[in-house]
């Protein structure tokens, strides 16, 4: 496993991200449980909080939660400390933690097309059953706040007159398409969160990330932007299996992580917030071009296989509106160009 802690760019991004969290002082001497701690978003949040502990002597207790303690140790081997505890747990099973925690960020979920296609039932269960298990734990053990990491995919397909999804928008999702296992179960889990807020008074907030990318993706992640970056660091041209005309909101993982913590600490209970950068809207082909140009390569188009087509989303337009997030005082730091360059350069530093 590569060590991003050897990358000056990655370490700098952790510091920038921590400094960008609105209300981060609220975490001083608090505890936080993060599920999906070895994933793209979860692992960066863990690293960012460890960085903040070192810089600000914040004494934040971090419970990094994942299905494999061995994988947790491998991911954070160089950052183990008394403020970091590894918790082996599968979110589909009842919670039996022997500790309480002030905050919970539930970021554990199948989050890439190959996983949706191979395990749609597991995708639904981790989003619905897993969220229910953790909400009950939060309620019964005095947690101050619970944040559910949802997805911009909950918006579904939009009408032609929509320029960007606000948090109140709801487009069409076909419930009989197995690819819908992800957005439909994310929608259900969101409703479960706000239901706990209404019925039991538990403070919950929802984060809806857009297309998040960064150097700390997992090896199993087969999303298009990850493959583009893999091509780049291997010195290869980028091969696209579609025209790539679909418009997307992209968010560098450092902005995504600091925005999620801002929502956790400052968001209104029972509400959802888009996690995006209004200045980072670009087509898939445009994103691929940015990645290719960062290493002096080009984009090549090829016809998709049946397997490629099966994993593609039918959503042609997925642009999120970040106005509500910015109303909390959050300001993103990374344009697509800067985020792409930091991703590629960080990986090349440790390759």
N, C-alpha and C positions, 0 to 999 in steps of 0.2 A: 504493500500500500504506500502510495506516495505521501510525503510529509509536506503539507502546505505551510507548516510552521517555518520552513526554510525559505519561504518566499517573502521578500520585503514588501512586495505589492499586497499580498494577502494580509500580512500583519498590519500594514497601513490602513487597508480597507476595514479591518476589525475596529481600529481606533476611530476612524471617521464615522463608522456606523454607530458605535456606542455614543459618541458625542452628539449624534443627530437624533437620539431618542428623546422625545418630549416627556418630561416627568421622570427621568431615570432615577432621580434621587429617591423616589418612592420605594425603590427596591432595596435600599440600604438596610442591611441586617435582616432581610426577608428571605424566604425560601420559594423556589419555583421548580415545578415538575414539567419536563418537556418530553412528550412522547414523539416517536419518530426521530430520535436524537442523532441517528447516523445518516438521516436523509439530507437533501440539499438545504432546505430551510432550517430544519431542526439543528443540524450540526453547526451551521453558521451562528445561530442564536446562542448555542452553548459556548462556542469560541468567543463570541462578542462579549458575553457576560463574564467569562474568565478574564478577558482583556480588561474589562471595566474594573473587575476586582483588583487587578494588579495596578492599574492607573490610579484608582480613586479610593482604594482600601474600603470597598463597599460591603465586603463580608456577605455577599449573596450566596446562599446555599443552593446548589444546582443539582437536581435529581435528573440525570440523563437516562431516559427510559427507552429500551429497545428489546427486540425479541431475542437477541443474542448478546450475552455479557462479553463473550470473546470478541465480537465485532465492535462493541463499545470500547473495550480496552485497546483494540488495535487502532481505532479512529482517533482516540484522545490520549494515546500512550505518552506523548511528550508533555501533556498538560495536566496530568493527574495531580490532585491536591486535596486537602482536607475539605475544601468547599465543593468538591465534585464527587458525587456518589453515583455509581452505576446501578441501574435497576433493570433486571431482566423481567420482561412482562409482555405478554401477548394481549392486545386490547380486547380481543374477543372472549377473554376469560374474566371471571369475577375478580375484582380488585381486592387484594389482601395485603396492601402495604402496611408496614409496621411504623409508619411515620405520618405526620400531618404536613401540609404544605400551604403556603399563603396564596400562591398563584399556580394555575395549570394552563399550559399551552398544549393543545391536542393537535399534533402535526403528523400523526401516524396514519398513513393511507397508501394504498396503491395509487401511484400518481403519474404513471406513464402508460402509453397505449398497449404495449406488449402484455402488461399485467392485467389491464382491463379485459383484453381479448382472451387471455389464458384462464383467468380466475374472476369472472364477473360476480359469482356468488360471494367469494371472499372479499371482493371490493365493496359490495353492499354491506356485508356484515361488519367490516372494520369501521365503516363510516357511521352506521346506525347503532349496532349493538355496542361497538367499542365506545362510541360517544356516550351512550346511555350509562355504561358501566362507570365511566370517568365522571360524568355529571353527578351520579349518585354518591360517588366517593367525595367529590367536592362539597356536596350538600351535607353529607353526614360527618365530615371532618373539618368543618369550619373554614374552608377556603374563601379568601376574599373575592377572587375573581377567576372566571374560567373563560379562556379564549379558544374558539374552534377555528382551525384553519380550513376554510372551505375552498372555493375555486371560482374563478371567473366563468367556468363552464356552466354554472347554474343559470346563466342568462339565456342559454339556448340560442335558437336562430332568431334574428331580429328582423323587423320590418325595414323596408327600403329607406324610410325617412329617418332612421336612427343614426346619429353621428357618433354617439358614445353611450355606453351603458351607465346610467345612474343606478344607485342602490335599489330604487323602487321598480326598476324595469324587470319584466319577466317574459321571456320569449318561449317559443315552442321547443319542447323536447319530446321525442317519440318514445313512450315508455315500453314499446314492444321491440325496440332495437337494443340488443345486448350491450352495445357500446354506450347506451344511456345508463348503465349500471353506475357509472361515476357521477354524472351531474344529478341524476334523480336521487341517489342516496345522499349526496351532499345537500340537496334541497331539504330532504327529510331530516337530516341531522341539524340543519339550521333551525327548522321549526321546533325540533326537540329542545334545543338550547333556549329559545325564547319562551317555550312552554314551561321550562324549569324556572325561568325568571318570573313569569306571571303566576304560576301555581305555588311555587315554594319560596320565591324571593331571592333565589340565587343570582348573583351578578354574573351575567354572561355577555360576551361580545363576540362578533363574528368578523373574520378577516377573509376577504376574497382576493387572493393573489391572481395576477395575470400570468403571462408566460415568463417564468422566472428562470434565470440562468446564472452561471458562475463557475468558478474553477473547482468547486467541491461537490460536483455531481457524483452519483454512485455509478459503479461499473454497469449495473443492469439497466440504467436509464436509457431508453431508446428513442426519446423525443428528438425531433428533427434538429433543434438548435444544439443539442448535445452532440449529435453526429457531425454537425458542421464544425464544431470546435475540435472534435477528435481528428477530423480530416486536417484541419489547420495545423495542429501541433505535430502531426505526422508528416507535414510538408506536402500534403496532397491537395489536388483540386477538389472542390466540393461538388458532389453529385446530387442533383435534386430529382425526385421522382414525381414532380408536379410542376406546374408553371409558377407556383409560389405567389400567386396574386392575392391570396387571402391577407387581409389587414389584421394586425395584431398589436396589442399593447405588450411591450417587453419591459421587464424590470430586473436590474442587476441585483443579485442576492443581498448585497450590503444594504441597498435601499429597502428591499423587501423585509429584511430582518428588523431594521430599525423602525420601519413603519408598523410592523406587527406589534412590537413592544410599545410603541406609541398608542396604538389602539387598545392594547391590554390595560395600559395605565391611565389613559385619558378619554377613551371612547365612552359613549353613552350606553349604559346597560340595556340589553335587549335589542341592540342595533347592529347592522352590518356596515362594513367599510371596504371599499375597493382599495386594493394594495397595488398602486401603479404610479407611473410618472407620465404626466400629461405631455411631456416633451420627448417621449420615447415610443412613438407610434410609427410603425413601419411594416411593410409587407414581409412575408416570409422570405421571398427572394431578395428583398432589400437587406434583411438581416444576414442572409447567407453571403451577400456581396461584402458587407462590412467585415465579416469573419475572414473571408478569402483575402480581402485586400490587406488585412492586418499582417499577413505573412507572404504577401506578394503572389497569391494564387488566384485562380478564376473559378467561376461557377459553370458547371456542365449539367445539361438537362438530359434525363433518360426516361423512358417509359416505365411506369410502375408495374410491379408484379401483383398477382392477386393478394399475396400476403401484405404488401404495402398498402393496397387499397383498403383491406379489411381493418387496418389500424388507423386510417385517416378519419378525422372528424368531418362531419357534414357542415360545420359552421364556417362560413366564408368570411364573416366579419366579427371580430371580437376585440373591440376597442373600449376600454374602461375610462370612466370619468373620475378623476382623483380629487375633485373639488371638496368633497366631504372630508376626506383624509387631511387635506391641506387646512381645513377649518380648525383642526386640532393644533395647528402650529407646525406641522411637519413639512419639511422641504427636502425633496430628493436631491441627490448629489451627482448622479451618474447618467449621462446621456448614453444612447446606444453605442456611440463610438467609444466613449471612455470605458463603459462596462465591458464591451467586447475586447478592447485592447488589454484591460486589466485581467480578464479571464485568460486570454491566450498567453500573455506574458508571464502571469503567475505560474501557469502550468509548464511553460518552457523553462522557467527558473528552477523547477524541481524535477524536471524530466531526467 
